[in-house]
Amino acid sequence: MSTALETLKSRLADVNALHSAVALMDWDQQTYMPHGGADARAIHTSTLSRMAHEMFVADETQKALQGATPEGPDDEALLRVVKRDLELATKLPSKLVEEKTRLASVAHEEWVKARAENDYASFAPTLARMFEIAKEEADHLGYTDDPYDALLNQYEEGGTAKDVRAMFDAIRGPQVELVKAIGGQPKVDDSILYGDWEEAKQREFTLMLIKEVGFDLERGRQDTAPHPFCTGWSIGDTRLTTRFKPYIGSAIFGSMHEAGHGVYEQGSPEKWDLTPLAGGVSLGVHESQSRLWENIVGRSLPFWKRFFPQLAEKFPVLSGLGAEGYYRLINKVEPSLIRVEADEVTYNLHVMVRFEIESAMLKGELDVKSLPDAWNAKYEEYLGITPPSDADGCLQDVHWSQGSIGYFPTYTMGNLLSYQFWTKLQEDLGDTDALIEGGEFGKILGWLRDNIYVKGRSMPPKDLVQHVTGRPMDAKPYLDGLKEKYSDLYGL
Amino acid sequence: MSTALETLKSRLADVNALHSAVALMDWDQQTYMPHGGADARAIHTSTLSRMAHEMFVADETQKALQGATPEGPDDEALLRVVKRDLELATKLPSKLVEEKTRLASVAHEEWVKARAENDYASFAPTLARMFEIAKEEADHLGYTDDPYDALLNQYEEGGTAKDVRAMFDAIRGPQVELVKAIGGQPKVDDSILYGDWEEAKQREFTLMLIKEVGFDLERGRQDTAPHPFCTGWSIGDTRLTTRFKPYIGSAIFGSMHEAGHGVYEQGSPEKWDLTPLAGGVSLGVHESQSRLWENIVGRSLPFWKRFFPQLAEKFPVLSGLGAEGYYRLINKVEPSLIRVEADEVTYNLHVMVRFEIESAMLKGELDVKSLPDAWNAKYEEYLGITPPSDADGCLQDVHWSQGSIGYFPTYTMGNLLSYQFWTKLQEDLGDTDALIEGGEFGKILGWLRDNIYVKGRSMPPKDLVQHVTGRPMDAKPYLDGLKEKYSDLYGL
């Protein structure tokens, strides 16, 4: 006779196998699947997703969870995580989930068209319904202060609108000021970084980089996809994708970013492999790791003192820049319209606009009709530029059309946490510039693994931040870090 | 309220999604999966296979099948096919299936080791148990005349040992005679076909070939794998793999072979996509299509009159051969030890040895201890050569270690049927040499599609052969075809 705990674990293993199948089907669709496979793939993934959901929320799972007696701290953590996941999965009525799924698929098509034709009005009614659904979701999930809390909590356990506001209040002033100060300096001409870069050489170079920083290619791989992502099935199989663009930094920093997600997944404890305790704890913490490797390590001067010679060997046209020159160009700051192309300094300002708008929409303080004007006003206020069209303005992101409302702030959390973790790492490891220039990435990765990755999902993200850094999420290390780096770069 | 037929179809769709997941996981494992993913992959595929099996044999499926009322001939065919599949799936006790699965995994390791060390004795006890299991399987599946019938029927519906014996009796004498006659002629020196052929050029050339003959790369792709295979998920997504070896023919004829399987799958009717009626009807008929494109088309003179110039352009070292010279070399006949490297004429003799041995083992007329001697005696009798070791003899094939007993004859059925179908095709289309040399493969493929592929699995294979050619499987077209081709080649 199985115990309730064994029954629970066995059901979770079945659910894990189904999710793994869907994840492989998604990976395959974005990398290798021939065009003609799309219809069948949609049927297969939706069928398997439904089966996984049915199996997870079934009475048998609920009963097994209720009856399960933990046999130690790992089991306690498992039960806590499963209880949370199960509550989230069951609180939303399946009718609402179904409507949202159907609407999202329609909305995506409408969004693509509206963006292409710069026709916000055609998309507005669907967007309005999507926000209504988000409000209904929040009601079903439940909240005390703000409907936003219920939505954000899905992506970032325990995250609240209040936290997010405090976070943005802390950085808004200094970031806008820094952007303005940089704007007063001479413009950086980085046109040499644009060209027809040979794909095979970019691939070799980025593979070398991610391997050097510690992404294990025996337990992972890198492929090409239209939009870079990281996915995986076990600590033995975590995969990245990248893409090749005319800007030489696209593949390089995109690869470093995804490798940051990848080393987090690869560093998850083996004992939790294939269970709900495996992998990264939240979107914010996950993003802190990708941003740490992309920005703090990858866009640093010591990093390029180490790797610029190899880059210049592959692309001799760049060799005249030298490591220092290249470092200057890849850290060019300039307010721009498109979030995904924004530099490190202006990035959060884009996120802030989105958070403020989605938050106001949820509260009914802003309606879809007024959204484009509100968007443009905020771009003028925070970035000093006005989008010439809605296509380059409020229609640029895919997220709301998918129903991902309450998700944007995790990008900024990741930015802040990357510096907060790094500051603690520096306290423990000392001269990180020397480590980076010396290629001793194993020491950096080892610290991250021992302090963060090894916890998997066993601690809620807020507890993890407190545990690792001795304090809650804090903007200071981030603001100090940016100020130091860019004052030096721009002679402020 | 759903009808029983609707319930059945819905359950079959779920089973199809699960099988698709396992097939994608298998494809991925053989093409792109990093080494470290193997353990998790084994867990995921076995979990999903178990779920698919449980869902298929469940009472709900059985009841839905019993209660289903067909609404037309398609439904009638569906119910017939599902009834057969379900009977096969339920007749074997799960305890036996489990033991076989476990033994197969042990046996595979033992077989690899035994082959590498030429140590048949170490593998013999496991092989003995595998044959006992095969006998038990036959008992559970049921048969009238011969336990072999029950096993073969799993691979080839309605196939019997009697058919197989008649087939081999019909070809044994003429094939052995033809091989002897060729052996009396001067040896062909094909050493120029061995070399260090550039992989990228081989890939380009084989992709061009399979596209030319009609494999649709919008609905399929070709990757590299250690052992070539064809797999798929829908008529919109059928995939081939190939491999690159020092023999120039390996990738070329391997690709043509797999593309033959591929065009069969791609030609399945859209209305049956993702249902049990989709795809190829049996292993024998499937193999007839791969062998038709590989041998009858791909190893013909008109084919190389058309494509040799492009081959010589990629590999100029071959250009001196000309189409005729190349045609001679790729059709070199020579008795050899290894089945998978055998030429068209000697191939069936290898299969015959295996059938006769597995058949005698099942009846208890031969024991595992005597197997190597029996093997070697038959190689001497049919091919005129004696294996110098068991590694090159009875240990060469993976099949028995996997428990695939009763499967080998489908290779020879495929060879015979390829010529039988081709003869009928020639009656209908006329001068096929002109079609091939003119690159009019669409006409050939069109005939195959309209006469064979369009039937999917709706007719049992024997009925299909009768329907298409007006007679049961028949060795004459095959023997006539070989005799004509090789008499000409070897001046007999």
Interface residues (C-beta under 8 A of the other chain):
Chain A: A13 D14 N16 A17 L18 S20 A21 L24 M25 D28 Y32 M33 P34 H35 G36 G37 A38 D39 A40 R41 I43 H44 T47 L48 M51 D216 L217 E218 R219 G220 R221 D223 W233 S234 I235 G236 D237 R239 D273 L274
Chain B: A13 D14 N16 A17 L18 S20 A21 L24 M25 D28 Y32 M33 P34 H35 G36 G37 A38 D39 A40 R41 I43 H44 T47 L48 M51 D216 L217 E218 R219 G220 R221 D223 W233 S234 I235 G236 D237 R239 D273 L274
